[in-house]
Amino acid sequence: EFRRVLFRSVYGMEVLMSSDWANGVSQEINFPQEIRDNVKIVNPVKIDGKYYALKLNHIPSVGSLVATGNSHEECAEKIRQMAQMVSGEGLTIKVQGLEDAITEFNKMLNGTGQGN
């Protein structure tokens, strides 16, 4: 039986979270519960109500922030707001390039990007 999928939003966006913290075992990531669905943690573990990314290797990526919306700009604004709510030892969430990413995506859709 075919089921119809209903979408709440048209666009989605993801920004990586990274940490060069030297522990090498786990990375605590703090955030309010209201954005839990938007915080994606690599190898997640919850201990005593705290969230951790288990670092099984020395790759700095510990997760990402995701957002959906009716435009790229709406997604980017949601991510900027959530990034201010997330913290952790040495945690970096690079939101500075979101406008450039949106511009390049639009160029690709319009056939005006690099290589065209």
C-alpha positions in Angstrom: 0.0 0.0 0.0 1.3 3.4 -1.0 1.4 6.0 1.8 1.5 9.6 1.1 4.3 11.5 2.9 3.5 14.9 4.2 6.3 17.4 4.6 6.2 20.1 7.3 9.1 22.1 5.6 10.6 22.4 2.2 14.2 23.1 3.1 16.7 21.6 5.5 20.2 22.6 6.6 23.0 21.0 8.7 26.0 22.6 10.3 28.8 20.4 11.8 30.0 20.7 15.4 33.6 19.9 16.1 36.0 19.9 19.0 39.8 19.6 19.1 39.6 18.9 22.9 42.4 16.4 23.7 40.3 14.0 25.9 39.9 11.6 23.1 37.3 9.6 25.0 34.2 11.7 25.3 32.9 15.2 24.7 30.1 16.6 26.9 27.7 18.7 24.8 25.3 21.0 26.7 22.1 22.3 25.3 18.5 23.0 26.4 16.0 20.2 26.0 13.9 22.3 23.7 16.4 21.9 20.9 17.2 18.2 21.5 15.6 17.1 18.2 18.0 19.5 16.3 21.2 18.4 18.0 22.7 15.3 16.3 25.5 13.7 18.3 28.1 11.3 17.0 28.1 8.1 19.1 25.7 9.6 21.6 25.6 8.6 25.3 23.4 10.0 28.0 24.7 9.6 31.6 23.0 11.2 34.6 21.0 13.5 32.3 24.1 14.8 30.4 24.8 14.1 26.7 28.2 13.0 25.5 29.7 12.2 22.1 32.0 9.2 22.4 35.2 9.9 20.5 36.3 6.6 19.1 39.1 8.1 17.1 40.8 11.5 16.8 38.3 13.0 14.3 37.2 16.4 15.6 33.5 16.0 14.5 31.2 15.4 17.4 27.9 16.0 15.7 25.8 18.7 14.0 22.9 21.1 14.3 20.0 20.6 11.9 17.0 22.8 11.0 14.1 22.8 8.6 12.1 25.7 7.3 10.3 27.2 4.4 13.5 28.9 3.1 17.2 28.5 3.4 17.3 31.8 5.2 14.8 30.6 7.8 16.9 27.4 8.4 20.1 29.5 8.7 18.5 31.8 11.3 17.3 28.8 13.3 20.8 27.3 13.3 22.4 30.6 14.3 20.0 30.9 17.3 20.5 27.2 18.3 24.3 27.5 18.0 24.3 30.1 20.8 22.5 27.6 23.1 25.0 24.8 22.6 28.3 24.5 24.5 31.1 22.1 25.3 34.8 22.1 26.0 36.5 23.5 22.8 33.3 23.1 20.9 33.1 24.9 17.5 30.0 25.5 15.4 30.9 27.4 12.3 27.8 29.4 11.2 29.8 32.2 9.5 29.6 30.7 6.0 25.9 30.0 5.9 25.1 33.0 3.6 27.9 31.9 1.2 26.5 28.3 1.2 23.0 29.6 0.3 24.4 31.8 -2.5 26.4 28.9 -4.0 23.4 26.5 -3.7 21.2 29.0 -5.6 23.9 29.4 -8.3 23.9 25.6 -8.7 20.1 25.5 -9.1 20.2 28.3 -11.6 23.1 26.7 -13.6 25.4 29.7 -12.9 27.8 27.9 -10.5 31.4 26.9 -11.1 31.8 24.5 -14.0 28.8 25.8 -15.9 
